[in-house]
Amino acid sequence: MTADSLKLKQDSVLPLILGTGFDDPYPVYERLRSGSLMQRDASGMWLVSKHALVTRILDDSDFSARPPSKLTVDDRLGYLGMVVFQTGAEHDRVRRLLAPLFTRKRLADVQRFIDAEIMRLLAPLREMMRFDLVADLARELPVRTICHLLGFPESAASTYLGASTGAWQLISAMNLNARERAQAVADTQRFLDQIESIVADVDADKTPDHPALYFRKLEESGDMGHREMLANILFLFIAGYGTTLLSIGNSVAAALRRREIWQTLCGDAALIPQAARELQRYDPAVQAVFRYAWNDVEVGGQLIRRGEMVALLLGAANRDPDEFALPDNIDLRRTHGRSLTFGAGPHSCMGLALARMQLESVLRALVQHMPELTLSGTDNYRLQRGAFHGFSELWLDQPVVAHRHLAKSA
């Protein structure tokens, strides 16, 4: 099934948006926006693609990321204790408790770490004719950065990356069968056990400023329960690397695909902060977030019943022509329009500054040290993993290095 063959009233579009293949969701979004404001998918889920309605629902207290309490939920891992699934006063409480991790002072320290890591990772790549940006940089930088922020041993970053795969699958809305879900739950529990050991083993006398001590104090003071503490550390970890990893690949690919965009950045690095925001709008790593109605509520002329699920299509909202002029274009000087890449309202992403810092630093380093980069002609496939979209591999060529090697061989 493709966007052209799609029959909106008969076919579920979810496999094209939230599948596990290579489908491009943007033609589907265009079809959805041409229809009614609120559309019920053949699967029964409500789909929201218009920017104004997505923003309204994100701001509406009648909608929550967790289902109404009377609905049965299997939460053996404690996921509902994560800040992202909290609502109302409880959400505000947990968000306030996590905020000290993102102070200006802490982010300044993280910025220094990011810049040093990028130069370390780029050093061997500068002499390579071809390399995979995902494997060689985008996968390494975010996980090491979130380890630095949380105080996890950075030397074990790759191990934690593999250990957290199950947790990442569960939060991404991937369509898992019973066996896959059971495996993801078991893997996630093992990773939670690892987090528990890290927090418990920190020596307050040797490392009094260790971030884990802050979480221990939250538990000791009664501000956070034990499971709630572990669940929120897990959430910060997987949210801190997964979206940033994909965002780096999506943004660099988009800039290189339109050569004039890349050349503009090479000529004027002052545009990079705005470019990062525009590239993240153009192709966000998270294409959808989900909300449940806690009351019967009318939206866009449709009655959404309590307990019904709504998919807020951020990728579609970010290309809505009613909000953005020429939304399918990358405009490095765009000033109008509100990107929903990091959500909106009380549930806007806490890690927004951290994600942008990393993308800006990567773009700045690449245009300064590798201005001749080009996309390789093959092997670059944009994948879907539930609500997450991005590259598992992004191969880049350096023509200047290739010419240098040819000159030496001659």
N, C-alpha and C positions, 0 to 999 in steps of 0.2 A: 504494500500500500504506500502511495506517495501523496503529497499534498494535493496534486492535481486530480488524483482519482478519489480523494477523500469525500465521503458523503457524511456530512456533519451530524445528521440526525440518526444515522445508522451505524457508523463506524466510531469506535473509540480512538481518539487522537493521542491518548496517553502513551502508547508504544512509540509514537513518533517524537514525543517530547521527553518522556521519562524512561526511555528504553535502555537497552544495553548494546547498542550497535553504532552505526555511523550516520544515522539520519540527521539532516539539517532541520532544526525546528523553525527557522525563520519564515520559510514559505507557509508553514502551518499557522503561525501567528498572524500572518497577513490575511489568511482565509478567515480566521476567527474574528479579527477586528472588523471585517466586512459584514459580519452578521450582527445579531442582537448583542446588547451590552453585556448581558449575563447569559451564558450558554451552559446547558447541562450535557455533559459528555455521555456517550452511550454506556459508560461504566457506572454512571450515577453521580459522579463528582461534578461540582460546578467549576467552570473555567472562567477566569477573569483575565482579559488581555488588555483592557483599556487602562491607561495610566491613572485617570481620575478615580476610577473605581478601586483599583489596587491600592492607591494611597488612602482612600476612605476606609477600606476594610482594615488596613494596617493600623489606622488610628482609632478604630472602633472597638470599644470595650465589650461589645456583644460577640466578638470573635476572639478565639484563643488558639494557640498552637497545641493545646491539649484538649482532649474531648471533655464534654460535661461529665461531672463526677459519677452520674448514675450509669454511664456506659462502662462496660467491662474492659479493662486494659491489663494486659500482661506486662508487668513492669518489674520483673525479677532483678533487673540490673540497676534500678533506681533512676532511670532516665528522666522520669517526671520531676526529679529534683533539680534538673539542669535549669539554668536561668532562662534558656530559650523556651522552655515549656511552662514556665511560671506565668501567672497572670495577676493583674491588679497589684495590691499591696505586697504580696509575696514576691512578685517579680521585681518591684522597686527595692525591696529589702535585699534580695540576693545580688542585684546589680550594684547596689551601693556597697555591699561587702567586697565585691570583686574590683571595684573601681581603683583602689590603691595600687593595683598591679599596672595601671596604665597612666600613672602620673607623668608630668612633663619631665621630671628628673629621671624616672625609670626609662622612659622612651628615649631620652638623650643617650643614656648608656647603651640601650639596644641599638640605636642608630650607629654608634661607633662600632659595635659588634658586627652589624650588617655590612658596613662598608669594608671592614677588614676581611670578613668572610668572602665577599664578592671578589675582592682582589686575589685572595688565596685560590678561589675556585677558577677564576679566569686565567691565572698565570699559565697553566699548561695548555689551555685552549688557544691562546694567542698564537701558538706555533702550529696549530692543526689546520689542515685544509678543510676538514669537515668534522662536525661534532654534533651531538644530540643535546640541545639546550635543556631538555627536561631531565635527562639522566645526569648530565654533568653540572647543572646549576640549579634549575628550578625545583628539583626534588630535594636537593641537599640544603639549600639556603633556608627555606621556611621551617623545616623540621629542626634544624640546628638553632634557628632563631627562637622558636617556641621553647625548645629545651633551655636555652639561655634565660628566657623570661621566667620560666617556672622553676629553674634550678635543677633540672634533670641533667645527669652527666652527658655532656655534649659528645663525648667519645662513643656513646652508645646510641646516638641519634638514629642511625640506620636500623638498629635493632628495634627501637621503639616504633619506627615507621612501619615495619612489618607487623609488629605486635598489635598495632592499632587498626589494622585493615578491617577487622570485623566490626569494630565500633563505627568506622567510617561508612561501611555498607549499611548499617542499621539506621543511621541518621540521614542517609542520602535519598531515601524513598525508592531504593532499588527494588525491583520485583524479584524477590528471592523465593525459591521453593522451600518446602518444609526442611529438607536436609541442609540447604544452604543457610537458612535462618538459624537452625540449631547450631551449626558450626560457627556462625558469626556471633551468636550469644555466648558460646563456650570460649571463643577467642577473646571476646570483650571482657568476660569475667577474669580471664587470666591476666589481661592487661590491667584491669582494676586492681588485681592482687599485687602487680608490680608497682603501681602507683602508691598503694598502701604501704609497701615496703620502703619506697623512696622517702615518703613523708616521715615514717616512723624512725628511719635510720639516721636522719640528719642530726649531727652533734651541734647543739646550740652553743657550746663553749668554743668550738673550732670555727664555726661559720654562723655567727650571730645574725647576719643579714640574709640568711638563706630564705628564699621565698616560701619554702615548705613550712618554715616556722610560723609564717603568717597564717597559713591554713590550720596548723596545729592550735594556734591561739584562738582561732574562730571556733574550733570544736571545744576547746577547754572552757571557753567563756559561755558556751551554749548558744552562740550566734548561728552555728551551723551544726547539724547532725553529722554523724560519721559518714553515712552513705551519701548524704547531700554534698558533703565536702569532696568525696572521691568523684562523684558524678560531675561536679562542676570543674574539677581539675581535668577530667577526661574531656569534657566539652571544650575547654579552652585549648587543649592539646590538638584535638582533631579539627576544630574550627580554625586554629592558628596556622595549620600547615596545608590542609586540603584545598581550601579556596585560593590561597595565595599561590600554591604550586600551579594550579590551573590558570589563574589569572595572569601569571607571568608568561606562560606559553601562549595563551589567547592574545594577549596584548602585543607581544613581540611579533607574532605571526601576522596580525592585522596590520601593524606598522610596516613590516617588510613587504607584505603583499601589495601595498600601495606605495610604490617607491618614492613618490613625491613627499609622503608623510615622513618616511625615514630620513630623507635628505634634508627636510626642513628641520628636524630635530638635530641632525648632525651640525647644521649651520647655526642653530640657536638653542642651546641647551636650557636657556631660561624658560622655554616652553614646556619642559618636561613635567612639572607638577600638573599643569592643565592637561597635558597629553595623557598622563596616567588616568585622570578622571574620565576623559573622553573615551579612551580605549576600554576602560572598565565598563562604561555605559554601553559601548558598541557591542561588546561580546562578553557578558558577565559569566563568571565561573558557575554561579548558582542561578539556574534558569527559573526555578519556582520555589515558593515556600507555601506552606499549607496551614489553613485555619479551620477550626470547627465553630459552628454557630452555637452559642450558649443560650440563645433565646430565638424565637421566631422573629425574623427581621427582614424587611423589604430592602432590596438593593437592586438598582438598575431595572426597576419594574418587575422583579421576580421575588417571590417569597421564599426565603431560605429558612428551612425548618431547623429547630434545635437538634443538634447532633449531626447535621449534614456537613460534609467536608467541601472546602473551597480551595482550589489551586490558584494561587496568585502568580501569574506568569510574568516574572520580572523581566525576562528577556524580551517579551512582547511589549510590555509597558515602556521599556527603554527605547523601543523603536516606534512609539506611537506618534504619528504626525500631528496630532492635536496638541502634543506637548513639546515636540522637537521639530524644528525646521529641517527638512531633508534628513530624516533620522537614519537612513541607510548610508549616509556619508560620514566620514571621520573629519570633524572640524576642530582643529587644534585651538581655535579661538572662540569656540562656542561659549556663549554667556547665558543663554536662555534655556530653561528646562531643568527639571529636577530629576537627576538619576536615582533610580531605585535599586541600584546594584547592592547597596548595603542596607536595604530596607528603609523604613521610615517609622516615625512615631516612637512610642516607648520601647519597641523591640528593635530599633536600629542597631546595627552591629557595633559591639563594644570595641572590636579589634580593627575598626576602620583605619585609624591612624597607623597601626602596625602594618596592615596590608599595603597601604599606599606608600609607606616608607620603603618597603622592600621593592615594590615595582619601580618607584622613582629611582632608587639607587641602582637597580639593574639596568634600566634604560640609560641612565647617565653614564654608567661604566661602559656599556656596549657602544654607545655613539662616540664616546671619547677614545676608546681603545680598539674598537672593531668597526669602524664606520663603513667598511666595504662589505659587510655581511649581506648575504642573500639567502632566500629560502631554497633548499634543495628541491629539485623537481619531483622527487618521489619520496615515499615512505612517511609522509606527514598526513596522518589521519586524525580528524577531530572526532573524539569518542563521546558517547553518552554513558554515564553511570548514574542512572536515576536522575535526580535533579541537578547533578554535577555534569558539566560539559567542558571538555578541554582535550589537550593532546597527551597521549601516553608517550609519544616520541615527537620531537621537533628538530629535524636535521637542518643544519645551517652550513653554508659554504663560505669560505673566505678566499675570494679570487686573488687577493694580493699575496697571500701565503702560497697559494698554488703557483703563481708566477715566480715567486722567490725560489720555490723548490725546483721549478723547471730551469731557472737561470743557473742554479747551482749544478744541476745534472748536466747542463750543456757545457 
